[in-house]
Amino acid sequence: MTQSSPSPELVAASPALKAALTDLKGAITTILTGDPLQVGLRIGPAVGIFLNQVVLLFPELATAEQGVILTDATTQIDNVIAKLP
């Protein structure tokens, strides 16, 4: 069985996705480390920090995806031009 190659969109988004998952792991660690009676007190700040970290990844993700979309669009236009008489 052969493994298909990942889509260009996923490859472009991979660094931002890895960073978001790392940030999520940090939030979970913050929430669940320490006194179990204080978990409720740590949830709000940890989730707030995580969400802000994810928002900061949006420009990186948008820039990466823009390059993929540009390449795909110009390739498709070139294919149409090539088919014209």
Secondary structure, DSSP 8 states (H G I E B T S, - for coil): -------HHHHHHHHHHHHHHHHHHHHHHHHHSS-GGGHHHHHHHHHHHHHHHHHHHHHHHHHHHHHHHHHHHHHHHHHHHHH--
